[in-house]
Amino acid sequence: MTVGRIGHIDPIQPGKKPGRTEPLRESDKTDSIHLSSEALEKAEIYQVVELIKSAPEIGEDRIAELREKINDPSYINEKVVSATADKIMDAFGL
């Protein structure tokens, strides 16, 4: 099998590298992007939708149980209020 020349590259001489002959120099410019307010709003909506999709479903029986507890005057006391406030603070990372 004979290997011939491919374009301006000579495959028989591995020391040669085709392409740029001048040295690379760093540019003073930096890359940047700008997102419109509409894009930011759509990204936020997308995140909320994905969060809702990933949330576990709550059954109707659990909702009925919680409604009964809330309507019971003896259920809501300082201990329950404090525990609920702690859970809310934890959820917000505070």
ChimeraX commands (.cxc) that place a marker at each C-alpha (Angstrom):
marker #1 position 0.00,0.00,0.00 radius 0.5
marker #1 position 1.33,3.40,-0.94 radius 0.5
marker #1 position 0.43,6.54,0.96 radius 0.5
marker #1 position 0.42,9.60,-1.23 radius 0.5
marker #1 position 0.21,13.26,-0.35 radius 0.5
marker #1 position -3.04,14.55,1.11 radius 0.5
marker #1 position -3.41,18.17,0.17 radius 0.5
marker #1 position -0.49,20.20,1.53 radius 0.5
marker #1 position 0.14,17.76,4.38 radius 0.5
marker #1 position 2.92,15.24,3.86 radius 0.5
marker #1 position 2.06,12.16,5.97 radius 0.5
marker #1 position 5.55,10.72,5.63 radius 0.5
marker #1 position 7.25,13.55,7.58 radius 0.5
marker #1 position 5.63,13.59,11.06 radius 0.5
marker #1 position 7.61,16.58,12.39 radius 0.5
marker #1 position 5.78,19.14,10.30 radius 0.5
marker #1 position 2.58,20.71,11.60 radius 0.5
marker #1 position 0.45,22.60,9.09 radius 0.5
marker #1 position -1.38,25.75,9.96 radius 0.5
marker #1 position -0.48,28.92,11.84 radius 0.5
marker #1 position 3.09,30.16,11.69 radius 0.5
marker #1 position 2.79,33.29,13.84 radius 0.5
marker #1 position 2.81,32.88,17.63 radius 0.5
marker #1 position -0.51,33.02,19.49 radius 0.5
marker #1 position -1.12,36.14,21.54 radius 0.5
marker #1 position -3.61,36.74,24.29 radius 0.5
marker #1 position -6.47,39.01,23.47 radius 0.5
marker #1 position -7.49,41.92,25.68 radius 0.5
marker #1 position -11.14,41.15,24.96 radius 0.5
marker #1 position -13.20,38.89,27.19 radius 0.5
marker #1 position -16.26,36.90,26.28 radius 0.5
marker #1 position -19.57,37.94,27.78 radius 0.5
marker #1 position -23.26,37.34,27.33 radius 0.5
marker #1 position -26.31,39.40,28.17 radius 0.5
marker #1 position -29.66,37.81,28.99 radius 0.5
marker #1 position -32.82,39.79,28.41 radius 0.5
marker #1 position -35.34,40.22,31.18 radius 0.5
marker #1 position -37.73,38.04,29.18 radius 0.5
marker #1 position -35.15,35.21,29.07 radius 0.5
marker #1 position -34.52,35.51,32.80 radius 0.5
marker #1 position -38.25,35.40,33.50 radius 0.5
marker #1 position -38.72,32.32,31.32 radius 0.5
marker #1 position -35.77,30.60,33.04 radius 0.5
marker #1 position -37.33,31.30,36.43 radius 0.5
marker #1 position -40.68,29.94,35.29 radius 0.5
marker #1 position -38.95,26.84,33.93 radius 0.5
marker #1 position -37.21,26.27,37.27 radius 0.5
marker #1 position -40.49,26.60,39.18 radius 0.5
marker #1 position -42.26,24.17,36.82 radius 0.5
marker #1 position -39.45,21.63,37.19 radius 0.5
marker #1 position -39.57,22.01,40.99 radius 0.5
marker #1 position -43.31,21.39,40.99 radius 0.5
marker #1 position -42.90,18.35,38.73 radius 0.5
marker #1 position -40.28,16.85,41.05 radius 0.5
marker #1 position -42.31,17.46,44.23 radius 0.5
marker #1 position -43.95,14.37,45.71 radius 0.5
marker #1 position -47.70,14.11,45.35 radius 0.5
marker #1 position -49.80,14.53,48.47 radius 0.5
marker #1 position -52.84,12.29,48.74 radius 0.5
marker #1 position -56.31,13.58,49.49 radius 0.5
marker #1 position -56.41,11.51,52.69 radius 0.5
marker #1 position -53.32,13.35,54.00 radius 0.5
marker #1 position -54.91,16.72,53.20 radius 0.5
marker #1 position -58.11,15.73,55.02 radius 0.5
marker #1 position -56.05,14.62,58.04 radius 0.5
marker #1 position -54.21,17.95,58.15 radius 0.5
marker #1 position -57.48,19.90,57.84 radius 0.5
marker #1 position -58.86,18.05,60.85 radius 0.5
marker #1 position -55.74,18.82,62.89 radius 0.5
marker #1 position -55.81,22.51,61.99 radius 0.5
marker #1 position -59.49,22.81,62.87 radius 0.5
marker #1 position -58.90,21.15,66.26 radius 0.5
marker #1 position -58.26,24.01,68.76 radius 0.5
marker #1 position -56.14,21.80,71.01 radius 0.5
marker #1 position -53.72,20.93,68.15 radius 0.5
marker #1 position -52.35,24.42,67.60 radius 0.5
marker #1 position -50.11,25.24,70.55 radius 0.5
marker #1 position -46.74,26.89,71.08 radius 0.5
marker #1 position -44.83,23.66,70.35 radius 0.5
marker #1 position -46.55,23.13,66.98 radius 0.5
marker #1 position -46.16,26.79,65.99 radius 0.5
marker #1 position -42.45,26.72,66.90 radius 0.5
marker #1 position -41.82,23.47,64.99 radius 0.5
marker #1 position -43.65,24.82,61.94 radius 0.5
marker #1 position -41.67,28.07,62.03 radius 0.5
marker #1 position -38.43,26.08,62.27 radius 0.5
marker #1 position -39.36,24.00,59.23 radius 0.5
marker #1 position -40.20,27.13,57.24 radius 0.5
marker #1 position -36.87,28.72,58.19 radius 0.5
marker #1 position -35.02,25.51,57.21 radius 0.5
marker #1 position -36.81,25.44,53.85 radius 0.5
marker #1 position -35.56,28.95,53.09 radius 0.5
marker #1 position -32.08,28.20,54.39 radius 0.5
marker #1 position -32.28,30.77,57.15 radius 0.5
marker link #1:1,2 radius 0.2
marker link #1:2,3 radius 0.2
marker link #1:3,4 radius 0.2
marker link #1:4,5 radius 0.2
marker link #1:5,6 radius 0.2
marker link #1:6,7 radius 0.2
marker link #1:7,8 radius 0.2
marker link #1:8,9 radius 0.2
marker link #1:9,10 radius 0.2
marker link #1:10,11 radius 0.2
marker link #1:11,12 radius 0.2
marker link #1:12,13 radius 0.2
marker link #1:13,14 radius 0.2
marker link #1:14,15 radius 0.2
marker link #1:15,16 radius 0.2
marker link #1:16,17 radius 0.2
marker link #1:17,18 radius 0.2
marker link #1:18,19 radius 0.2
marker link #1:19,20 radius 0.2
marker link #1:20,21 radius 0.2
marker link #1:21,22 radius 0.2
marker link #1:22,23 radius 0.2
marker link #1:23,24 radius 0.2
marker link #1:24,25 radius 0.2
marker link #1:25,26 radius 0.2
marker link #1:26,27 radius 0.2
marker link #1:27,28 radius 0.2
marker link #1:28,29 radius 0.2
marker link #1:29,30 radius 0.2
marker link #1:30,31 radius 0.2
marker link #1:31,32 radius 0.2
marker link #1:32,33 radius 0.2
marker link #1:33,34 radius 0.2
marker link #1:34,35 radius 0.2
marker link #1:35,36 radius 0.2
marker link #1:36,37 radius 0.2
marker link #1:37,38 radius 0.2
marker link #1:38,39 radius 0.2
marker link #1:39,40 radius 0.2
marker link #1:40,41 radius 0.2
marker link #1:41,42 radius 0.2
marker link #1:42,43 radius 0.2
marker link #1:43,44 radius 0.2
marker link #1:44,45 radius 0.2
marker link #1:45,46 radius 0.2
marker link #1:46,47 radius 0.2
marker link #1:47,48 radius 0.2
marker link #1:48,49 radius 0.2
marker link #1:49,50 radius 0.2
marker link #1:50,51 radius 0.2
marker link #1:51,52 radius 0.2
marker link #1:52,53 radius 0.2
marker link #1:53,54 radius 0.2
marker link #1:54,55 radius 0.2
marker link #1:55,56 radius 0.2
marker link #1:56,57 radius 0.2
marker link #1:57,58 radius 0.2
marker link #1:58,59 radius 0.2
marker link #1:59,60 radius 0.2
marker link #1:60,61 radius 0.2
marker link #1:61,62 radius 0.2
marker link #1:62,63 radius 0.2
marker link #1:63,64 radius 0.2
marker link #1:64,65 radius 0.2
marker link #1:65,66 radius 0.2
marker link #1:66,67 radius 0.2
marker link #1:67,68 radius 0.2
marker link #1:68,69 radius 0.2
marker link #1:69,70 radius 0.2
marker link #1:70,71 radius 0.2
marker link #1:71,72 radius 0.2
marker link #1:72,73 radius 0.2
marker link #1:73,74 radius 0.2
marker link #1:74,75 radius 0.2
marker link #1:75,76 radius 0.2
marker link #1:76,77 radius 0.2
marker link #1:77,78 radius 0.2
marker link #1:78,79 radius 0.2
marker link #1:79,80 radius 0.2
marker link #1:80,81 radius 0.2
marker link #1:81,82 radius 0.2
marker link #1:82,83 radius 0.2
marker link #1:83,84 radius 0.2
marker link #1:84,85 radius 0.2
marker link #1:85,86 radius 0.2
marker link #1:86,87 radius 0.2
marker link #1:87,88 radius 0.2
marker link #1:88,89 radius 0.2
marker link #1:89,90 radius 0.2
marker link #1:90,91 radius 0.2
marker link #1:91,92 radius 0.2
marker link #1:92,93 radius 0.2
marker link #1:93,94 radius 0.2
view
